[in-house]
Amino acid sequence: MTPTTYRVLCAYAGPALSRPHPWPVPASRPFPLQIRSAVYVIEDGDGRCCYVGSVNRRAGGLAEHLDNPAKRSVWHHVWVVPLISPIAEVEVRRIEGVIGAHLGPYLSRRLPFPLPSSSRSVRAVSRP
């Protein structure tokens, strides 16, 4: 990911952005960052976006993925777009959907549909 791409992803978070973390961390356990709410972007060994996900208020969301040996074999770097906490789950999912739509991760099967921030619900859409 380029610095410009990371800045664009942070801009999608708007006022929900917390302190940016503009460099990747290894996709390994223990995960070095303690962030309660965030959208995360996973890159493979070639630097391609393979997954976009989110975590909100619950420790272990990303850690559960990192405990999976099949994912760890593909996942190499994690870019984190930290979000303010507390934040509504619907807003986290909206930001995840916008970032996922921008990056087109090849392993994400379902991403939230990026509805406008004024919407009260988020629906998931399957990727082909």
MDTraj code that builds the backbone (N, CA, C; nanometers):
import mdtraj as md
import numpy as np

residues = "MET THR PRO THR THR TYR ARG VAL LEU CYS ALA TYR ALA GLY PRO ALA LEU SER ARG PRO HIS PRO TRP PRO VAL PRO ALA SER ARG PRO PHE PRO LEU GLN ILE ARG SER ALA VAL TYR VAL ILE GLU ASP GLY ASP GLY ARG CYS CYS TYR VAL GLY SER VAL ASN ARG ARG ALA GLY GLY LEU ALA GLU HIS LEU ASP ASN PRO ALA LYS ARG SER VAL TRP HIS HIS VAL TRP VAL VAL PRO LEU ILE SER PRO ILE ALA GLU VAL GLU VAL ARG ARG ILE GLU GLY VAL ILE GLY ALA HIS LEU GLY PRO TYR LEU SER ARG ARG LEU PRO PHE PRO LEU PRO SER SER SER ARG SER VAL ARG ALA VAL SER ARG PRO".split()
xyz = np.array([
    [0.0854, -0.1163, 0.0000],
    [0.0000, 0.0000, 0.0000],
    [0.0904, 0.1231, 0.0000],
    [0.0510, 0.2162, -0.0782],
    [0.1276, 0.3408, -0.0841],
    [0.0803, 0.4361, 0.0255],
    [0.1628, 0.5334, 0.0624],
    [0.1175, 0.6333, 0.1598],
    [-0.0074, 0.7075, 0.1130],
    [-0.0172, 0.7330, -0.0170],
    [-0.1358, 0.8014, -0.0706],
    [-0.2607, 0.7163, -0.0516],
    [-0.2506, 0.5867, -0.0793],
    [-0.3655, 0.4980, -0.0608],
    [-0.4073, 0.4955, 0.0854],
    [-0.3117, 0.4869, 0.1753],
    [-0.3463, 0.4861, 0.3178],
    [-0.4175, 0.6152, 0.3573],
    [-0.3713, 0.7288, 0.3076],
    [-0.4377, 0.8569, 0.3381],
    [-0.5808, 0.8582, 0.2845],
    [-0.6032, 0.8015, 0.1660],
    [-0.7384, 0.7943, 0.1106],
    [-0.8272, 0.7085, 0.2014],
    [-0.7764, 0.5939, 0.2464],
    [-0.8547, 0.5074, 0.3346],
    [-0.8884, 0.5799, 0.4645],
    [-0.7942, 0.6539, 0.5188],
    [-0.8203, 0.7311, 0.6403],
    [-0.9255, 0.8389, 0.6148],
    [-0.9220, 0.8998, 0.4974],
    [-1.0216, 1.0024, 0.4634],
    [-1.1621, 0.9429, 0.4604],
    [-1.1757, 0.8160, 0.4189],
    [-1.3075, 0.7521, 0.4193],
    [-1.3646, 0.7457, 0.5612],
    [-1.2792, 0.7362, 0.6615],
    [-1.3267, 0.7306, 0.7995],
    [-1.3784, 0.8662, 0.8467],
    [-1.3321, 0.9737, 0.7843],
    [-1.3798, 1.1075, 0.8204],
    [-1.3569, 1.1378, 0.9675],
    [-1.4571, 1.1966, 1.0350],
    [-1.4405, 1.2339, 1.1754],
    [-1.4299, 1.1137, 1.2691],
    [-1.4565, 0.9939, 1.2192],
    [-1.4437, 0.8740, 1.3022],
    [-1.2992, 0.8254, 1.3124],
    [-1.2096, 0.8861, 1.2344],
    [-1.0692, 0.8457, 1.2370],
    [-1.0054, 0.8845, 1.3691],
    [-0.9370, 0.7898, 1.4283],
    [-0.8568, 0.8164, 1.5460],
    [-0.7151, 0.8491, 1.4986],
    [-0.6159, 0.8212, 1.5760],
    [-0.4775, 0.8516, 1.5381],
    [-0.4295, 0.7527, 1.4316],
    [-0.3956, 0.8007, 1.3106],
    [-0.3528, 0.7108, 1.2029],
    [-0.2267, 0.6313, 1.2392],
    [-0.2146, 0.5160, 1.1815],
    [-0.0988, 0.4283, 1.1985],
    [-0.0487, 0.3955, 1.0579],
    [0.0281, 0.4883, 0.9944],
    [0.0571, 0.4795, 0.8505],
    [0.1711, 0.3852, 0.8107],
    [0.1827, 0.2737, 0.8769],
    [0.2792, 0.1718, 0.8366],
    [0.2209, 0.0359, 0.8741],
    [0.2606, -0.0685, 0.8024],
    [0.2041, -0.2009, 0.8288],
    [0.2703, -0.2670, 0.9493],
    [0.1989, -0.3617, 1.0064],
    [0.2553, -0.4454, 1.1119],
    [0.2448, -0.5903, 1.0656],
    [0.3327, -0.6768, 1.1138],
    [0.3263, -0.8172, 1.0723],
    [0.1946, -0.8821, 1.1146],
    [0.1431, -0.9664, 1.0292],
    [0.0206, -1.0411, 1.0608],
    [0.0608, -1.1639, 1.1417],
    [0.0888, -1.1410, 1.2684],
    [0.1356, -1.2497, 1.3540],
    [0.0826, -1.2310, 1.4947],
    [0.0969, -1.3347, 1.5744],
    [0.0559, -1.3304, 1.7140],
    [0.1792, -1.3240, 1.7996],
    [0.1814, -1.2497, 1.9078],
    [0.0739, -1.1600, 1.9481],
    [0.0714, -1.0356, 1.8604],
    [-0.0489, -0.9885, 1.8324],
    [-0.0628, -0.8698, 1.7491],
    [-0.0174, -0.7495, 1.8305],
    [0.0732, -0.6680, 1.7753],
    [0.1365, -0.5630, 1.8551],
    [0.0511, -0.4406, 1.8875],
    [-0.0614, -0.4218, 1.8231],
    [-0.1426, -0.3024, 1.8468],
    [-0.2625, -0.3352, 1.9345],
    [-0.2938, -0.2461, 2.0252],
    [-0.4122, -0.2587, 2.1105],
    [-0.5119, -0.1523, 2.0674],
    [-0.5975, -0.1861, 1.9725],
    [-0.6944, -0.0914, 1.9177],
    [-0.8330, -0.1511, 1.9351],
    [-0.9230, -0.0754, 1.9942],
    [-1.0570, -0.1274, 2.0212],
    [-1.1485, -0.1217, 1.8993],
    [-1.1347, -0.0191, 1.8170],
    [-1.2217, -0.0045, 1.7003],
    [-1.1355, 0.0325, 1.5805],
    [-1.1506, -0.0432, 1.4719],
    [-1.0676, -0.0177, 1.3539],
    [-1.1199, -0.0956, 1.2348],
    [-1.0779, -0.0491, 1.1175],
    [-1.0901, -0.1290, 0.9951],
    [-0.9483, -0.1707, 0.9634],
    [-0.9315, -0.2981, 0.9295],
    [-0.7975, -0.3454, 0.8981],
    [-0.7929, -0.4017, 0.7569],
    [-0.6778, -0.3825, 0.6951],
    [-0.6526, -0.4263, 0.5581],
    [-0.5365, -0.5252, 0.5635],
    [-0.5583, -0.6424, 0.5071],
    [-0.4553, -0.7462, 0.5077],
    [-0.3935, -0.7557, 0.3691],
    [-0.2609, -0.7605, 0.3655],
    [-0.1883, -0.7796, 0.2404],
    [-0.1193, -0.9149, 0.2407],
    [-0.1114, -0.9741, 0.1230],
    [-0.0370, -1.0991, 0.1098],
    [0.1113, -1.0686, 0.0911],
    [0.1911, -1.1723, 0.0671],
    [0.3347, -1.1549, 0.0514],
    [0.3754, -1.0717, -0.0680],
    [0.2853, -1.0571, -0.1645],
    [0.3128, -0.9748, -0.2830],
    [0.2625, -0.8316, -0.2673],
    [0.2068, -0.7995, -0.1506],
    [0.1563, -0.6649, -0.1268],
    [0.0176, -0.6401, -0.1817],
    [-0.0533, -0.7466, -0.2226],
    [-0.1904, -0.7313, -0.2737],
    [-0.2900, -0.7407, -0.1575],
    [-0.3945, -0.6620, -0.1661],
    [-0.4995, -0.6651, -0.0638],
    [-0.5779, -0.7950, -0.0764],
    [-0.5747, -0.8751, 0.0284],
    [-0.6492, -1.0003, 0.0230],
    [-0.7709, -1.0016, 0.1144],
    [-0.7781, -0.9121, 0.2131],
    [-0.8898, -0.9154, 0.3074],
    [-0.9078, -0.7776, 0.3705],
    [-1.0316, -0.7404, 0.3951],
    [-1.0664, -0.6204, 0.4706],
    [-1.1663, -0.6627, 0.5768],
    [-1.1417, -0.6218, 0.6995],
    [-1.2309, -0.6557, 0.8091],
    [-1.2378, -0.5416, 0.9079],
    [-1.3099, -0.5645, 1.0168],
    [-1.3219, -0.4603, 1.1185],
    [-1.3323, -0.5234, 1.2557],
    [-1.3047, -0.4432, 1.3542],
    [-1.3203, -0.4819, 1.4935],
    [-1.3785, -0.3615, 1.5659],
    [-1.4655, -0.3890, 1.6625],
    [-1.5277, -0.2799, 1.7369],
    [-1.5504, -0.3210, 1.8817],
    [-1.4722, -0.2593, 1.9695],
    [-1.4851, -0.2731, 2.1157],
    [-1.4491, -0.4089, 2.1719],
    [-1.4170, -0.5025, 2.0917],
    [-1.3980, -0.6371, 2.1440],
    [-1.2560, -0.6807, 2.1123],
    [-1.1824, -0.7103, 2.2148],
    [-1.0470, -0.7606, 2.1918],
    [-1.0569, -0.8988, 2.1288],
    [-0.9679, -0.9289, 2.0398],
    [-0.9631, -1.0626, 1.9841],
    [-1.0247, -1.0781, 1.8475],
    [-1.0910, -0.9769, 1.7925],
    [-1.1523, -0.9914, 1.6608],
    [-1.0510, -1.0279, 1.5535],
    [-0.9449, -0.9511, 1.5437],
    [-0.8389, -0.9811, 1.4482],
    [-0.7560, -1.0986, 1.4966],
    [-0.7351, -1.1079, 1.6268],
    [-0.6550, -1.2174, 1.6821],
    [-0.7133, -1.3535, 1.6471],
    [-0.8456, -1.3633, 1.6445],
    [-0.9093, -1.4899, 1.6079],
    [-0.8700, -1.5311, 1.4663],
    [-0.8636, -1.4350, 1.3755],
    [-0.8196, -1.4648, 1.2389],
    [-0.6735, -1.5077, 1.2375],
    [-0.5914, -1.4398, 1.3170],
    [-0.4484, -1.4694, 1.3173],
    [-0.4175, -1.6044, 1.3807],
    [-0.5118, -1.6602, 1.4547],
    [-0.4942, -1.7946, 1.5103],
    [-0.5163, -1.9031, 1.4061],
    [-0.5701, -1.8669, 1.2902],
    [-0.6003, -1.9628, 1.1836],
    [-0.4743, -1.9843, 1.0978],
    [-0.4154, -2.1050, 1.0993],
    [-0.2913, -2.1285, 1.0231],
    [-0.3072, -2.1058, 0.8729],
    [-0.4228, -2.1360, 0.8166],
    [-0.4433, -2.1163, 0.6724],
    [-0.4372, -1.9683, 0.6379],
    [-0.4957, -1.8851, 0.7212],
    [-0.4917, -1.7406, 0.6965],
    [-0.3504, -1.6869, 0.7182],
    [-0.2856, -1.7329, 0.8242],
    [-0.1496, -1.6851, 0.8512],
    [-0.0532, -1.7203, 0.7379],
    [-0.0817, -1.8272, 0.6652],
    [0.0078, -1.8646, 0.5548],
    [-0.0023, -1.7668, 0.4375],
    [-0.1142, -1.6956, 0.4256],
    [-0.1353, -1.5994, 0.3172],
    [-0.1180, -1.4558, 0.3673],
    [-0.1656, -1.4289, 0.4868],
    [-0.1646, -1.2939, 0.5413],
    [-0.0234, -1.2584, 0.5875],
    [0.0304, -1.1477, 0.5368],
    [0.1656, -1.1069, 0.5746],
    [0.1712, -0.9753, 0.6497],
    [0.0924, -0.8766, 0.6068],
    [0.0952, -0.7450, 0.6708],
    [-0.0464, -0.6968, 0.6995],
    [-0.0576, -0.6200, 0.8057],
    [-0.1858, -0.5607, 0.8442],
    [-0.1681, -0.4090, 0.8475],
    [-0.2552, -0.3414, 0.7749],
    [-0.2654, -0.1958, 0.7826],
    [-0.3901, -0.1667, 0.8642],
    [-0.3805, -0.0755, 0.9584],
    [-0.4918, -0.0463, 1.0481],
    [-0.5377, 0.0977, 1.0290],
    [-0.6695, 0.1145, 1.0125],
    [-0.7316, 0.2472, 1.0115],
    [-0.8052, 0.2574, 1.1451],
    [-0.7398, 0.3151, 1.2476],
    [-0.8000, 0.3216, 1.3812],
    [-0.9191, 0.4166, 1.3840],
    [-1.0206, 0.3755, 1.4574],
    [-1.1419, 0.4565, 1.4699],
    [-1.1615, 0.4984, 1.6146],
    [-1.2332, 0.6091, 1.6320],
    [-1.2617, 0.6560, 1.7677],
    [-1.3426, 0.5501, 1.8412],
    [-1.3337, 0.5542, 1.9723],
    [-1.4104, 0.4612, 2.0533],
    [-1.4687, 0.5410, 2.1694],
    [-1.5962, 0.5295, 2.1956],
    [-1.6915, 0.4392, 2.1319],
    [-1.7388, 0.4906, 1.9955],
    [-1.7801, 0.3961, 1.9137],
    [-1.8353, 0.4259, 1.7818],
    [-1.9438, 0.3223, 1.7530],
    [-2.0482, 0.3649, 1.6870],
    [-2.1588, 0.2741, 1.6548],
    [-2.1124, 0.1674, 1.5560],
    [-2.1573, 0.0466, 1.5788],
    [-2.1214, -0.0655, 1.4910],
    [-2.1592, -0.0375, 1.3459],
    [-2.2732, 0.0262, 1.3247],
    [-2.3175, 0.0555, 1.1883],
    [-2.2173, 0.1464, 1.1168],
    [-2.1546, 0.2376, 1.1892],
    [-2.0565, 0.3269, 1.1281],
    [-1.9261, 0.2528, 1.0971],
    [-1.8848, 0.1638, 1.1857],
    [-1.7654, 0.0818, 1.1595],
    [-1.7869, -0.0011, 1.0336],
    [-1.9025, -0.0625, 1.0239],
    [-1.9324, -0.1483, 0.9077],
    [-1.9421, -0.0654, 0.7797],
    [-1.9954, 0.0559, 0.7891],
    [-2.0023, 0.1425, 0.6716],
    [-1.8624, 0.1750, 0.6214],
    [-1.7740, 0.2122, 0.7124],
    [-1.6364, 0.2448, 0.6743],
    [-1.5669, 0.1217, 0.6171],
    [-1.5879, 0.0068, 0.6784],
    [-1.5320, -0.1181, 0.6252],
    [-1.5798, -0.1423, 0.4823],
    [-1.7075, -0.1188, 0.4574],
    [-1.7629, -0.1394, 0.3239],
    [-1.7035, -0.0449, 0.2209],
    [-1.6840, 0.0808, 0.2584],
    [-1.6263, 0.1798, 0.1664],
    [-1.4812, 0.1426, 0.1349],
    [-1.4049, 0.1088, 0.2381],
    [-1.2647, 0.0709, 0.2172],
    [-1.2573, -0.0569, 0.1349],
    [-1.3414, -0.1537, 0.1651],
    [-1.3426, -0.2780, 0.0871],
    [-1.3795, -0.2549, -0.0581],
    [-1.4751, -0.1659, -0.0829],
    [-1.5137, -0.1349, -0.2209],
    [-1.3987, -0.0673, -0.2949],
    [-1.3222, 0.0132, -0.2262],
    [-1.2088, 0.0829, -0.2873],
    [-1.0966, -0.0158, -0.3223],
    [-1.0671, -0.1094, -0.2306],
    [-0.9514, -0.1974, -0.2488],
    [-0.9826, -0.3279, -0.3228],
    [-1.1057, -0.3771, -0.3135],
    [-1.1421, -0.5024, -0.3804],
    [-1.0610, -0.6219, -0.3346],
    [-1.0619, -0.6547, -0.2051],
    [-0.9827, -0.7665, -0.1550],
    [-1.0261, -0.8990, -0.2168],
    [-0.9289, -0.9795, -0.2569],
    [-0.9625, -1.1016, -0.3305],
    [-1.0069, -1.2179, -0.2418],
    [-0.9908, -1.2104, -0.1106],
    [-1.0368, -1.3182, -0.0229],
    [-1.1597, -1.2816, 0.0600],
    [-1.2026, -1.1579, 0.0588],
    [-1.3225, -1.1190, 0.1337],
    [-1.4447, -1.1643, 0.0557],
    [-1.5209, -1.2545, 0.1140],
    [-1.6392, -1.3064, 0.0460],
    [-1.7619, -1.2185, 0.0697],
    [-1.7668, -1.1541, 0.1841],
    [-1.8796, -1.0665, 0.2174],
    [-1.8255, -0.9383, 0.2763],
    [-1.8676, -0.8282, 0.2200],
    [-1.8320, -0.6972, 0.2739],
    [-1.9605, -0.6194, 0.2982],
    [-1.9625, -0.5351, 0.3993],
    [-2.0811, -0.4512, 0.4187],
    [-2.1011, -0.3613, 0.2977],
    [-2.2258, -0.3430, 0.2626],
    [-2.2582, -0.2518, 0.1527],
    [-2.2386, -0.1098, 0.2026],
    [-2.1595, -0.0285, 0.1327],
    [-2.1279, 0.1053, 0.1836],
    [-2.2422, 0.2042, 0.1672],
    [-2.3356, 0.1996, 0.2614],
    [-2.4482, 0.2922, 0.2604],
    [-2.4047, 0.4285, 0.3124],
    [-2.4774, 0.5330, 0.2814],
    [-2.4441, 0.6659, 0.3344],
    [-2.4403, 0.6644, 0.4865],
    [-2.3599, 0.7509, 0.5453],
    [-2.3436, 0.7517, 0.6905],
    [-2.4727, 0.7862, 0.7638],
    [-2.5691, 0.8457, 0.6969],
    [-2.6952, 0.8787, 0.7626],
    [-2.7892, 0.7586, 0.7708],
    [-2.7566, 0.6503, 0.7028],
    [-2.8416, 0.5320, 0.7043],
    [-2.8324, 0.4617, 0.8394],
    [-2.9389, 0.3982, 0.8804],
    [-2.9426, 0.3300, 1.0083],
    [-2.9015, 0.1832, 0.9998],
    [-2.8949, 0.1256, 0.8814],
    [-2.8634, -0.0158, 0.8710],
    [-2.7541, -0.0387, 0.7680],
    [-2.6896, -0.1522, 0.7823],
    [-2.5851, -0.1930, 0.6878],
    [-2.6203, -0.3335, 0.6446],
    [-2.6132, -0.3572, 0.5159],
    [-2.6388, -0.4929, 0.4700],
    [-2.5119, -0.5467, 0.4053],
    [-2.4923, -0.6755, 0.4155],
    [-2.3736, -0.7375, 0.3577],
    [-2.4043, -0.7818, 0.2155],
    [-2.3055, -0.7719, 0.1309],
    [-2.3177, -0.8198, -0.0047],
    [-2.2091, -0.9200, -0.0312],
    [-2.2447, -1.0263, -0.0993],
    [-2.1469, -1.1285, -0.1337],
    [-2.0679, -1.0842, -0.2535],
    [-1.9410, -1.1201, -0.2538],
    [-1.8545, -1.0922, -0.3686],
    [-1.8525, -1.2167, -0.4542],
    [-1.8438, -1.2001, -0.5879],
    [-1.8388, -1.3174, -0.6749],
    [-1.7123, -1.3986, -0.6527],
])
top = md.Topology()
chain = top.add_chain()
for i, resn in enumerate(residues, 1):
    res = top.add_residue(resn, chain, resSeq=i)
    for name in ("N", "CA", "C"):
        top.add_atom(name, md.element.get_by_symbol(name[0]), res)
traj = md.Trajectory(xyz[None], top)
